[in-house]
Amino acid sequence: QFNHHSPPTGSPKPELPEDGVLRWYSMRFCPYSHRTGLVLAAKKIPHHTIYIDLTEKPEWYIDYSPLGKVPAIQLPHLPGQPALVESLVIAEYLDEQYPGERKLFPKDPLQKALDKILIERLSPAVSAIYPVLFTTNPPADAIPNFEKALDVFEQEITERGTPYFGGDKIGIVDYMIWPWFERFPALQYTLESKYHLDKTRFKNLLQWRDLVAQDEAVKATGLDPRIHAKFMRTRHEGKANYDVAF
């Protein structure tokens, strides 16, 4: 695997091996990029990683991601070397193209649709907690709104009655929501209250979190909450340091 840290604005496009291997444009702390990393790891897909500085994006990056967002993947083995963006779109493409040992998305069309809807239902929790994670003056109701949004997932994992949202084995919902559950524990280091999710209110969801933390792809792509907290502090200071993970 080839890892490349892209220099910021004004830098030339990096020289990458012309070997037909998939290219993953990422940022180490981006939860959406983390989704792609989890699928690549779970399916053992060979790839090169190019880290993008999101504060000073190189001009050439819009060739792969028109809005300049991460993640993006480029497919050098296909005619025209197309690129894909949007983490859920990328995940579905990789799952279809690299079936591997098993598919991550459900085969049943209805269950697949329901799982996509559930993944999208994480958005209110992310919107509520984002200012707590990355700003110094979050709204007073941020944590209550966050917990209310997570009630949906506690209820869902309880009703499904399985260890994972994907059933007896880890699946696409588990991987697509995991990046935020890896980041939430950083609040114990960034908030004076040393915030934790309530063990009674989120009993089954916390059991799920402990189980998913043992998954090989999760371990291969994960960062310690203290590293996430360190990055969050650089955001609080208005000087995002994307290299604190390295």
C-alpha positions as CSV (number, residue, x, y, z in Angstrom):
1,Q,0.0,0.0,0.0
2,F,1.2,3.5,-0.9
3,N,0.5,6.4,1.5
4,H,0.9,9.9,0.3
5,H,0.5,13.2,2.3
6,S,-0.6,15.8,-0.3
7,P,1.0,19.2,0.1
8,P,-1.5,22.1,0.3
9,T,-2.7,24.6,-2.2
10,G,-0.4,25.3,-5.1
11,S,1.3,21.9,-5.0
12,P,1.6,19.7,-8.1
13,K,-0.4,16.5,-8.3
14,P,1.5,13.7,-6.6
15,E,3.3,11.0,-8.7
16,L,1.3,7.9,-8.1
17,P,2.1,4.4,-9.2
18,E,0.4,3.5,-12.5
19,D,-0.5,0.0,-11.3
20,G,-4.3,0.1,-11.7
21,V,-4.7,0.0,-7.9
22,L,-7.7,1.9,-6.4
23,R,-6.8,5.3,-5.0
24,W,-8.5,6.6,-1.8
25,Y,-8.4,10.3,-1.2
26,S,-8.9,10.8,2.5
27,M,-8.4,12.9,5.7
28,R,-7.4,10.9,8.8
29,F,-10.0,12.5,11.1
30,C,-12.9,12.7,8.7
31,P,-15.7,10.3,9.8
32,Y,-17.0,10.0,6.2
33,S,-13.6,9.0,5.0
34,H,-13.4,6.6,7.9
35,R,-16.5,4.9,6.5
36,T,-14.6,4.2,3.2
37,G,-11.5,3.0,5.2
38,L,-13.7,0.5,7.1
39,V,-15.1,-1.0,3.9
40,L,-11.7,-1.2,2.2
41,A,-10.3,-2.9,5.3
42,A,-13.3,-5.2,5.8
43,K,-13.2,-6.4,2.2
44,K,-9.4,-6.4,2.1
45,I,-9.3,-4.3,-1.1
46,P,-5.8,-3.2,-2.2
47,H,-5.6,0.6,-2.4
48,H,-3.3,3.6,-2.3
49,T,-4.1,6.3,0.3
50,I,-3.6,10.0,-0.5
51,Y,-4.3,12.3,2.4
52,I,-5.8,15.7,1.5
53,D,-5.2,18.9,3.5
54,L,-8.8,20.2,3.9
55,T,-7.8,23.6,5.0
56,E,-5.6,24.3,1.9
57,K,-6.9,21.8,-0.7
58,P,-4.6,21.3,-3.7
59,E,-6.2,22.7,-6.8
60,W,-5.9,19.4,-8.7
61,Y,-8.2,17.6,-6.2
62,I,-11.4,19.0,-7.8
63,D,-10.6,16.7,-10.7
64,Y,-11.6,13.8,-8.4
65,S,-14.0,15.6,-6.0
66,P,-15.8,18.5,-7.6
67,L,-16.8,20.0,-4.2
68,G,-13.4,19.3,-2.8
69,K,-14.8,16.9,-0.1
70,V,-13.4,13.7,1.1
71,P,-13.6,10.8,0.7
72,A,-13.2,10.2,-3.0
73,I,-12.0,7.0,-4.7
74,Q,-10.4,6.9,-8.2
75,L,-10.6,3.7,-10.3
76,P,-7.4,3.7,-12.4
77,H,-8.1,0.3,-13.8
78,L,-11.3,1.5,-15.7
79,P,-11.4,3.5,-18.9
80,G,-11.1,7.2,-18.2
81,Q,-10.0,6.5,-14.6
82,P,-13.4,7.6,-13.1
83,A,-13.7,8.9,-9.5
84,L,-16.6,8.5,-7.0
85,V,-17.6,10.7,-4.1
86,E,-20.1,10.4,-1.2
87,S,-19.3,7.8,1.4
88,L,-22.5,5.7,1.2
89,V,-22.3,5.7,-2.7
90,I,-18.6,4.5,-2.4
91,A,-19.5,1.9,0.1
92,E,-22.3,0.4,-2.1
93,Y,-20.0,0.4,-5.2
94,L,-17.2,-1.3,-3.3
95,D,-19.6,-3.9,-1.8
96,E,-20.9,-4.7,-5.3
97,Q,-17.6,-4.8,-7.1
98,Y,-15.6,-6.6,-4.4
99,P,-18.0,-9.2,-3.0
100,G,-15.1,-10.9,-1.1
101,E,-16.2,-13.4,1.6
102,R,-19.6,-11.8,1.9
103,K,-21.7,-8.7,1.1
104,L,-22.0,-6.0,3.7
105,F,-25.4,-4.7,2.4
106,P,-28.4,-6.9,2.9
107,K,-29.5,-8.9,-0.2
108,D,-33.2,-8.3,0.4
109,P,-34.1,-5.0,-1.3
110,L,-36.5,-3.9,1.4
111,Q,-34.0,-4.5,4.2
112,K,-31.3,-2.7,2.2
113,A,-33.6,0.3,1.8
114,L,-34.5,0.2,5.5
115,D,-30.8,0.1,6.5
116,K,-30.0,3.1,4.3
117,I,-32.8,5.0,6.0
118,L,-31.5,4.0,9.4
119,I,-28.0,5.2,8.4
120,E,-29.4,8.6,7.4
121,R,-31.2,8.8,10.8
122,L,-27.8,9.3,12.4
123,S,-27.7,12.8,10.9
124,P,-29.6,14.6,13.7
125,A,-27.2,13.1,16.3
126,V,-24.2,14.2,14.2
127,S,-25.7,17.7,13.7
128,A,-26.4,18.1,17.4
129,I,-23.0,16.9,18.7
130,Y,-20.8,18.5,16.0
131,P,-20.6,21.9,17.8
132,V,-19.7,20.1,21.0
133,L,-16.9,18.2,19.3
134,F,-15.5,21.0,17.3
135,T,-16.4,24.4,18.7
136,T,-15.9,26.1,22.1
137,N,-19.4,27.5,22.4
138,P,-22.0,24.8,21.6
139,P,-25.8,25.4,22.1
140,A,-27.1,24.6,25.6
141,D,-29.4,21.9,24.2
142,A,-26.8,20.2,22.1
143,I,-26.3,17.2,24.4
144,P,-30.0,16.6,25.1
145,N,-30.7,16.8,21.3
146,F,-27.8,14.4,20.6
147,E,-29.1,11.8,23.2
148,K,-32.6,12.1,21.8
149,A,-31.4,11.3,18.3
150,L,-29.4,8.3,19.7
151,D,-32.5,6.9,21.3
152,V,-33.6,5.8,17.8
153,F,-30.5,3.5,17.6
154,E,-30.9,2.1,21.1
155,Q,-34.5,1.3,20.2
156,E,-33.5,-0.2,16.8
157,I,-30.7,-2.5,18.1
158,T,-33.1,-3.6,20.9
159,E,-35.9,-4.4,18.5
160,R,-33.6,-6.2,16.1
161,G,-32.5,-8.5,18.9
162,T,-29.2,-9.2,17.3
163,P,-25.6,-8.3,18.4
164,Y,-25.1,-6.1,15.3
165,F,-27.4,-4.0,13.3
166,G,-26.4,-6.3,10.5
167,G,-27.6,-9.4,12.3
168,D,-25.3,-12.0,13.7
169,K,-22.4,-10.6,11.7
170,I,-21.3,-7.0,11.3
171,G,-22.9,-5.2,8.3
172,I,-23.2,-2.0,6.5
173,V,-25.2,-0.1,9.2
174,D,-22.6,-1.0,11.8
175,Y,-19.7,0.2,9.6
176,M,-21.4,3.4,8.4
177,I,-22.3,4.7,11.9
178,W,-19.2,3.4,13.7
179,P,-16.9,6.4,12.9
180,W,-19.0,8.7,15.1
181,F,-19.2,6.1,18.0
182,E,-15.4,6.0,17.9
183,R,-15.3,9.8,18.2
184,F,-18.0,10.3,20.9
185,P,-15.8,9.0,23.8
186,A,-13.3,11.8,23.1
187,L,-15.8,14.1,24.9
188,Q,-14.5,12.6,28.2
189,Y,-11.3,14.4,27.5
190,T,-12.6,17.6,25.9
191,L,-15.5,18.5,28.3
192,E,-15.0,19.4,31.9
193,S,-17.9,17.1,32.8
194,K,-16.0,14.1,31.3
195,Y,-19.2,13.2,29.4
196,H,-20.2,9.5,28.8
197,L,-23.3,8.0,27.3
198,D,-25.7,6.9,30.1
199,K,-25.3,3.2,30.7
200,T,-28.9,2.6,31.5
201,R,-30.5,4.6,28.7
202,F,-28.1,3.3,26.1
203,K,-27.5,-0.2,27.5
204,N,-27.8,-2.2,24.3
205,L,-26.1,0.4,22.1
206,L,-23.1,0.5,24.4
207,Q,-22.9,-3.3,24.3
208,W,-23.0,-3.0,20.5
209,R,-20.2,-0.4,20.7
210,D,-18.0,-2.7,22.8
211,L,-18.6,-5.6,20.4
212,V,-17.9,-3.6,17.2
213,A,-14.7,-2.2,18.7
214,Q,-13.3,-5.8,18.5
215,D,-13.9,-6.1,14.8
216,E,-10.7,-6.5,12.7
217,A,-11.5,-3.7,10.2
218,V,-12.4,-1.4,13.1
219,K,-9.2,-2.1,14.9
220,A,-7.2,-1.6,11.7
221,T,-8.6,1.8,10.9
222,G,-9.2,3.1,14.5
223,L,-7.7,5.9,16.5
224,D,-7.7,6.2,20.3
225,P,-10.2,8.7,21.7
226,R,-7.3,10.7,23.1
227,I,-6.0,11.3,19.6
228,H,-9.4,12.4,18.5
229,A,-9.5,14.7,21.5
230,K,-6.1,16.2,20.5
231,F,-7.4,16.9,17.0
232,M,-10.6,18.5,18.4
233,R,-8.5,20.8,20.5
234,T,-6.6,22.0,17.4
235,R,-10.0,22.7,15.9
236,H,-11.1,24.6,19.0
237,E,-8.0,26.8,18.6
238,G,-8.8,27.5,14.9
239,K,-5.6,25.7,13.8
240,A,-6.8,22.3,12.6
241,N,-3.7,19.9,12.7
242,Y,-4.4,17.0,10.4
243,D,-1.1,15.3,11.3
244,V,-1.6,14.6,15.0
245,A,-2.6,11.0,14.1
246,F,0.8,10.3,12.5
